[in-house]
Amino acid sequence: MWTLERVGAVVERVTGVSLSRASVWRLLTGRLGWSLQRPERRAVERDESEIARWITHEWPRIKRGR
């Protein structure tokens, strides 16, 4: 995940200009129009139909075994 510090380090490495965290934030949001985004915590391989099948068929069988 990119942080303000990481972006600032790249800017400094590429341009030689050191920016504060606030300046990096203004650059990304104000000038470039980017927004804060966080990655989803779900696996790309997730199969919703298989999960639904498991909940419908397997879970009741397991729960009865208690």
DRENNURO-330905 format. One line per 8 residues: number of its first residue (from 1); their letters; for each residue x, y, z of N, C-alpha, C. Coordinates in steps of 0.1 Angstrom, whole numbers, m for minus. Example, Ala and Ser with C-alpha at 12.3 -4.5 7.8 and 13.67 -1.06 7.14 Angstrom:
1) AS) 132,m57,78,123,m45,78,132,m33,78  128,m22,71,137,m11,71,129,0,79
% end
This chain:
1) MWTLERVG) 8,m12,0,0,0,0,9,12,0  6,22,m8,13,34,m9,9,43,3  19,49,9,17,59,20,22,72,15  19,83,23,24,96,19,39,97,20  44,89,29,59,89,31,65,82,19  60,72,14,65,65,2,64,73,m10  53,79,m12,51,88,m24,61,100,m23  63,106,m11,72,116,m9,86,112,m12
9) AVVERVTG) 90,100,m8,104,95,m11,106,93,m26  96,88,m33,97,87,m48,98,100,m54  90,110,m50,91,123,m56,105,129,m53  110,127,m41,123,132,m38,134,125,m47  133,112,m48,143,105,m56,143,109,m71  131,111,m76,129,114,m91,132,129,m93  127,138,m85,129,152,m88,139,160,m80  143,154,m68,152,160,m59,145,170,m50
17) VSLSRASV) 132,171,m51,124,180,m42,119,173,m30  121,177,m18,116,171,m6,103,178,m2  92,170,m1,79,175,3,75,169,16  68,177,24,62,173,36,50,163,33  45,156,43,33,148,41,22,156,37  20,168,43,8,176,39,9,180,24  22,184,20,24,188,6,21,176,m4  25,164,0,22,153,m8,7,150,m9
25) WRLLTGRL) 0,152,2,m14,150,2,m21,160,m7  m17,173,m6,m22,183,m15,m19,181,m30  m7,176,m32,m4,173,m46,m13,162,m52  m14,151,m44,m22,139,m49,m37,143,m50  m43,149,m40,m57,152,m40,m61,164,m47  m54,175,m46,m57,188,m52,m53,188,m66  m41,186,m69,m36,188,m83,m39,177,m92  m38,164,m87,m40,153,m95,m54,147,m94
33) GWSLQRPE) m61,151,m84,m75,147,m83,m77,132,m78  m66,127,m72,m67,113,m67,m74,113,m53  m80,101,m49,m87,100,m37,m81,89,m29  m84,89,m16,m79,78,m7,m86,65,m10  m79,54,m12,m85,41,m16,m77,31,m8  m85,21,m3,m79,10,4,m82,m3,m3  m73,m12,m4,m76,m25,m11,m87,m33,m4  m94,m41,m11,m104,m49,m5,m97,m61,2
41) RRAVERDE) m103,m66,12,m97,m77,20,m102,m90,15  m106,m91,3,m111,m104,m3,m102,m109,m13  m100,m122,m13,m92,m129,m23,m98,m127,m37  m90,m125,m47,m95,m125,m61,m101,m138,m65  m95,m149,m59,m100,m162,m63,m113,m166,m57  m119,m158,m48,m131,m161,m41,m142,m165,m50  m149,m176,m47,m160,m181,m56,m173,m180,m48  m180,m170,m51,m193,m168,m43,m203,m179,m44
49) SEIARWIT) m204,m185,m56,m213,m196,m58,m209,m208,m50  m196,m211,m49,m191,m222,m41,m194,m220,m26  m192,m207,m22,m194,m204,m8,m209,m205,m4  m218,m201,m13,m232,m203,m11,m236,m217,m10  m230,m226,m19,m233,m240,m19,m228,m246,m6  m216,m242,m1,m211,m248,12,m220,m244,23  m225,m231,24,m233,m227,35,m246,m235,35  m252,m237,23,m264,m244,21,m264,m259,24
57) HEWPRIKR) m253,m265,20,m252,m280,21,m243,m285,32  m231,m280,33,m221,m285,42,m223,m280,56  m226,m267,58,m227,m261,71,m238,m268,79  m250,m270,74,m260,m276,82,m256,m291,86  m249,m298,77,m245,m311,81,m234,m311,92  m225,m302,92,m215,m300,102,m222,m296,115  m231,m287,114,m238,m282,126,m246,m293,133  m252,m301,125,m260,m312,131,m251,m322,139
65) GR) m238,m323,134,m229,m333,140,m225,m329,154  m229,m318,159,m225,m314,173,m231,m322,183
% end
